Amino acid sequence: MKITFKAHPIMTLTYLKPFLFVLVFPVIKGLVQYIGHRRVSGILPLETGLFIGILAIAILRYRSFSVTVDRDKLTVKSGFLYKSESEINLSRLSSVSSKRNPIDVLFKSVTFSVNTEAGRPSKPDFKFKLYLSDAKHLSKILYGEEEQKVMRYSSLRIAVLSMATSSAITGLVLGVPVINRTGKLLGLALSEMVFDEINQISGKVNTVFPPVVNIITIILAVAYTVSFLTSFFKNMRFKLRMSDEKVEIQSGFFVRRRTEFKKSAVKNICMEQSPIMRPFKMFTMRAAIGGYGDGKGEKAVIVPVGRLRELKRQFAEHFSFLQTDKEPITAEHNKLNIRRFLWLPQLYAGLDITVSVVSILIFPYFDRMVLFLGTVLMGIIIYYGSLSYRNMKYGRLSLSENIFASNSVRLTVRELYCKKGDIGTIKIIRTLPDIKYNACKVQLVVRSESADKITVRNLDYNTVIKEIEQCFEIKV
């Protein structure tokens, strides 16, 4: 049976979005000025003409869009001058997602995304607007309607996840463009006003560090807060629904998002522990799914926060590759390997102290600034050293039908699980010291769009070669 769904009229706004700040808002601003002050700028007629032309094109594009579902394929048609038609075999779908913001709630619409592993990384293959009823009907056709077990997670766990996944850099990336564009739209120097306010606040804070450090600290704190709040409201009301074949994730406070995917679409599972989670001995569980997410680096979080053993025990029946059936390879716990794992943190610590002392002697007027930067860097090095020691104790690799590897990736602890057939590449890396001590590093890269990888260090070379040959039935 063939069923066709037409786009929601609000999809017109999606086509106008690229012109929002450069054309739509200036026209609205000019019309408001004309109504209020009977004054119009010289380019308003030109802007209005361009706006009408672009609006007409957007309406025609929305009218020409359709999604058709047949027995075994999904067809997406678009375009009124340059027509495009794409066919996707239903067995090739990796996930579908629907997202509703307050405007969608008002107009009973949904942003619907269709994902496969063939599209651009962290970008849905197709994204369009549907009526709410049509979106529910389409999801039911694609993934059925099974009885699902519902798992809910508290706001505290969502807050821990948000703290662990937020950063000041993300806050700056989110906040600065909004401030600049809003300032231009309103004709105000908002960025200068915000900076002046921060400067006044920092002047009232007395610390041993120079004023510029206080300003930077406040800016980073505000940026981190913005990132935290964005992540918290994005993941709030997190629900996980699981059935025999399907997984459904719901989250969001202001913008509600629902993602569905088959368990067979999961290429690997990662248990990750950020520096913030480490003192609490908690992990986040996420999956690698082709096409998942609308932004760079966005991952499918299955469980926001949980104990490692609990997560593995709870989800082993849903993802069989979480159960390892072979004793893992580990680095020997001896004094030699302790030195090999810790030599780099020790080198960094020595360089930090040396550079700080020399900088204070050469630039005595900047001693407080150098002290601040050196202290922050030393804290990071100490954490890196503790992580390196942990890698010696718990870094391991298991090669069988189910692949398992544990180590750290940058400053995050990671445990990676997948099936043998989903491994893309295995790299054996040997430096001169590795050759001397008959050791090696093994890097695993998963065959997926997100290409999760992990490197386990200082393993016995002969043991690794033997395990690879037995697991993959090849001669190395």
PyMOL commands that set and color helices and strands:
alter all, ss='L'
color gray80, all
select helices_A, chain A and resi 11-37+44-63+90-92+102-107+132-143+155-165+168-186+190-203+211-235+263-265+278-280+308-315+320-322+335-362+364-394+420-422+432-436+461-472
alter helices_A, ss='H'
color red, helices_A
select strands_A, chain A and resi 3-6+66-69+73-78+84-89+95-100+109-115+126-131+149-152+239-242+246-251+256-262+268-273+283-288+300-306+329-330+396-398+402-409+412-419+423-429+439-446+453-460
alter strands_A, ss='S'
color yellow, strands_A
deselect
rebuild
show_as cartoon
